[in-house]
Amino acid sequence: MLRIWQRGLYYSLGIILLTLGIALTIESHLGTSPFDALLVGLYRSFGLTIGSWEIVVGLTIILFNAAAQRKRPELLALATSLLTGLGIDLWLWIIRSNDLMLSPNLMAQILCLLTGILFASLGIAINLQADFAPNPFDRMMLVVRRLTGWTITTSRVLISILLVIAAALFGGAIGVGTILITLLSGPAIHGFMNLVNRLDQRLAPAES
């Protein structure tokens, strides 16, 4: 029972940190991840909020995954998209309403971007440790791998390229930050996963 609560805590904390990181990369105005760049582009083109588009796109991916696998849609994945979308909008509101980006110079933007990458990577690492609810985007990579026989890396690169193209068509947040996130996120997530795993192993005896 305690282990379930631990996983729930990891899941919640992971989403909180992930969405804070996403909000910071958006507010850096240097570019976001390919997926988030598409969300920003849809927001700029059609309105709603960035978080709302996270939910809409997440639902679309969930339905695609279900159709491709001929399975029922994963409701827990929808919950992840919903919470992520709400978290992004909440953090953006907090940052903007409190004028936390008071110094819009290049150094402040770079610091905001790098801090966002760290928070997002830590959030993803904690969320992966929870192994609580599937992320629609990560699930799509597995689906594409099954359909094509490609590796996870190849599938992720292809999906990222398609996302960048779509984001560009809608005027999304593509920039040097997009490149930095692509290059730095993987190693950062890997490093945080090792750290979180060691911490989890120390906490594990408490469940017995």
C-alpha positions in Angstrom: 0.0 0.0 0.0 2.8 2.4 0.9 4.4 1.7 -2.5 1.3 2.8 -4.3 1.4 6.1 -2.4 5.0 6.6 -3.2 4.3 6.1 -6.9 1.5 8.5 -6.7 3.7 11.1 -5.0 6.4 10.5 -7.7 3.8 10.9 -10.4 2.4 14.2 -9.0 5.8 15.7 -8.2 7.0 14.7 -11.7 4.2 16.5 -13.4 4.6 19.6 -11.2 8.3 19.9 -12.1 7.8 18.9 -15.7 5.1 21.6 -16.3 7.2 24.2 -14.5 10.1 23.4 -16.8 7.9 23.6 -19.9 6.5 27.0 -18.8 10.1 28.3 -18.2 11.3 27.2 -21.7 8.2 28.9 -23.2 8.9 32.1 -21.3 12.6 32.1 -22.4 11.4 32.9 -25.9 14.4 31.0 -27.3 12.5 28.0 -28.5 10.9 25.0 -26.8 10.9 21.2 -27.4 9.3 20.1 -30.8 6.1 19.0 -29.1 5.7 22.2 -27.0 6.6 24.3 -30.1 3.6 22.8 -31.8 1.4 23.6 -28.8 2.6 27.2 -28.9 2.0 27.4 -32.6 -1.6 26.1 -32.3 -2.2 28.6 -29.5 -0.9 31.5 -31.7 -3.0 30.3 -34.7 -6.3 29.3 -33.1 -6.4 30.7 -29.6 -7.4 28.7 -26.5 -4.4 28.2 -24.1 -1.2 26.3 -24.5 -2.3 23.8 -21.8 -5.6 23.3 -23.7 -3.8 22.3 -26.8 -1.7 19.9 -24.7 -4.9 18.2 -23.8 -6.3 18.2 -27.4 -3.1 17.0 -29.0 -2.6 14.4 -26.2 -6.1 13.1 -26.8 -5.4 12.9 -30.5 -2.2 10.9 -29.9 -4.1 8.6 -27.5 -6.7 7.8 -30.1 -4.0 7.2 -32.7 -2.2 4.8 -30.4 -5.4 3.0 -29.7 -6.4 2.7 -33.3 -2.9 1.6 -34.4 -2.8 -1.1 -31.7 -6.5 -2.0 -32.1 -7.0 -1.5 -28.3 -9.1 0.7 -26.1 -7.8 4.2 -25.4 -5.7 4.4 -22.3 -7.7 6.6 -19.8 -4.7 7.0 -17.5 -2.8 8.5 -20.5 -5.6 11.0 -20.9 -5.3 11.9 -17.2 -1.6 12.6 -17.7 -2.4 15.0 -20.7 -5.1 16.7 -18.6 -2.9 17.3 -15.6 0.0 18.4 -17.8 -2.1 20.8 -19.7 -3.5 22.3 -16.4 0.0 22.5 -15.0 1.4 24.3 -18.0 -1.4 26.9 -17.9 -1.1 27.4 -14.1 2.7 27.9 -14.2 2.5 30.3 -17.1 -0.2 32.3 -15.2 2.0 32.4 -12.1 5.1 33.5 -14.0 3.3 36.1 -16.1 0.9 37.5 -13.4 3.9 38.0 -11.0 6.2 39.5 -13.6 8.9 36.9 -12.8 10.6 37.5 -16.1 11.6 41.1 -15.2 14.9 41.2 -17.1 14.2 40.2 -20.8 17.9 40.3 -21.8 19.7 37.4 -23.4 21.4 36.2 -20.3 18.1 36.1 -18.4 16.5 34.2 -21.4 19.4 31.6 -21.4 19.1 31.2 -17.7 15.4 30.7 -17.9 15.8 28.2 -20.8 18.5 26.1 -19.0 16.5 26.2 -15.7 13.5 25.0 -17.6 15.4 22.1 -19.2 16.6 21.0 -15.8 13.2 21.1 -14.1 11.6 19.4 -17.1 14.2 16.7 -17.2 14.0 16.1 -13.4 10.2 15.9 -13.7 10.4 13.3 -16.5 12.9 11.2 -14.5 10.6 11.3 -11.4 7.6 10.5 -13.5 9.4 7.5 -15.1 10.3 6.2 -11.7 6.6 6.3 -10.8 5.7 4.1 -13.7 2.2 5.1 -12.9 0.5 6.4 -16.1 1.7 6.3 -19.7 2.8 9.4 -21.5 0.9 9.6 -24.8 4.0 10.8 -26.7 6.3 8.1 -25.3 3.6 5.5 -26.0 3.4 6.8 -29.6 7.2 6.1 -30.1 6.6 2.5 -29.0 3.6 2.2 -31.4 5.7 3.6 -34.3 8.5 1.2 -33.5 6.1 -1.8 -33.6 4.5 -0.6 -36.9 7.8 0.1 -38.7 10.4 -2.1 -37.0 12.6 1.0 -36.4 14.5 1.6 -33.2 13.2 3.9 -30.4 15.8 6.5 -31.4 14.8 6.5 -35.0 11.2 6.6 -34.1 11.7 9.6 -31.8 13.8 11.4 -34.3 11.2 11.0 -37.0 8.4 12.1 -34.8 10.4 15.1 -33.6 11.1 16.1 -37.2 7.4 15.9 -38.0 6.5 18.0 -35.0 9.1 20.7 -35.9 7.6 20.9 -39.4 4.1 21.1 -38.0 5.2 23.7 -35.5 6.8 25.8 -38.2 3.6 25.7 -40.2 1.7 27.1 -37.3 4.3 29.7 -36.3 5.4 27.7 -33.2 8.2 28.5 -30.8 11.2 27.1 -32.7 14.6 28.5 -32.0 18.0 27.8 -30.6 16.3 26.5 -27.5 14.7 23.7 -29.6 18.2 22.5 -30.5 19.5 22.8 -26.9 16.6 20.9 -25.5 17.0 18.2 -28.1 20.7 17.8 -27.2 20.6 18.3 -23.4 17.4 16.7 -22.3 18.5 13.1 -23.0 21.7 13.2 -20.9 19.9 15.3 -18.2 17.0 12.8 -17.9 19.5 9.9 -17.8 21.5 11.5 -15.0 18.4 12.4 -13.0 17.0 8.9 -13.4 20.1 7.4 -11.8 19.8 9.9 -8.9 16.1 9.3 -8.4 16.6 5.5 -8.6 19.2 5.6 -5.9 16.9 7.7 -3.7 14.0 5.4 -4.4 16.1 2.4 -3.4 16.8 4.1 0.0 13.1 4.7 0.5 12.0 1.2 -0.7 12.6 -0.6 2.7 10.0 1.6 4.2 7.3 -0.2 2.2 8.0 -3.6 3.8 
